[in-house]
Amino acid sequence: MQIAFFSSHSYDIESMERIAKEQGVTPVHELKFFTPRLDANSAKLAEGCEGVCIFVNDVADEAALRVLAAGGTKAMFLRCAGFDMIDLKVAKELGMAVTRVPAYSPYAVAEHAASLMMTLNRKIHRSYNRTREQNFRLSGLLGFDVHGKTIGVVGTGKIGALFARIAAGFGATVLGYDVVQNPEALSYGVEYVSLDEMWKRADIISLHCPLFPSTKHTINAESISKMKEGVVIINTSRGGLIDTKALVDGLKSGKIGSVGLDVFEGEGEYFYSDRSGLVIQDETLARLFTFPNVLITGHQAFFTKEALDNIALTTFANVKAYVAKETLVNEVK
């Protein structure tokens, strides 16, 4: 079987090729790596490939899936946990199997969220730039003790629970919100509350829930209006969880104290590519870069060696199960 990998970068190729060889996937199966992200135009690159492997910013909409199906694709292997980039209804109609990697390194994402939180709080990014210019003044760098503060965690699955554990380690009171209470989170002392109560009580809010129609723009003008003055908002999950215009308005008014984003609504046009010599056309994203109290990273929270290896291992386990016609334990329906 030939498998086409879209949105492939050098680090993806290295880990995939190494793990494929270790797991005996190659040379039995042929891996084809393509730099462009998947969309209706690039889908033709996968012609003749029974399997297609995609990542978070690929666009497996109806148009792309129909091009893939016409070229012989029968299985979609998502090398990520989220599946909002694929039209599952159309995939099912076309008879395509869809699998994902439900967890590759929850530690990586939780640790990155904590890093954003502490960098913003202690103004480390600003201090770094100052000291490189031999400016050692402390004005404008005042932070606060996380110990004794209240941290809200929206979504307490594997990643959210680990972030809650980190937050508890600082000596913070940890509030949680989810449709199902996680025993692991409870063991870390998480107090489950409604979103409205979390907005009112939390000094810091970190998002760790998936993007569904029901969770789109969880952070919006109304929810921001209920939050504490100077609230810190962290998002390492999905950009669509936040209404970015409302976020900008909250920053301009001072209601929001600082924001750490590893994801952005509409990031697919920018993230995972070098845009340093170009003008950002997205006015909202460009506006965010003007705030000194906003820290943006390019969807790198997952990016550790352990995570890349786990992504490859689970992806190829999914491939093997598909080829052997075994139960697809990581199937998305």
Summary of the structure (lengths in Angstrom):
residues: 333
radius of gyration: 21.0
end to end distance: 22.8
largest distance: 64.5
contacts: 1108
relative contact order: 0.14
helix: 38%
strand: 16%
